[in-house]
Amino acid sequence: MTKTVLHVEGMSCKSCAAKIEQACKALGAKKVQVDLVQKQVEIEHDTNSLEAIPLKEHIERLGYKVG
């Protein structure tokens, strides 16, 4: 199991957090924890099934900036 932490700009509410969580889980994430205050998303996933770059691109397609 791998943990990826991404800094995400533009999240401001629980709806944003839910949208990002659902998107990551749809890609195969096992656990997603969104921290609106720290502007971070912590994602636990299998190393073989999910990579940080597709996660970043997927979140950016939702309208957020991933740094």
Secondary structure, DSSP 8 states (H G I E B T S, - for coil): -EEEEEEEES--SHHHHHHHHHHHHHTT-SEEEEETTTTEEEEEE-TTT--HHHHHHHHHHTT-EE-
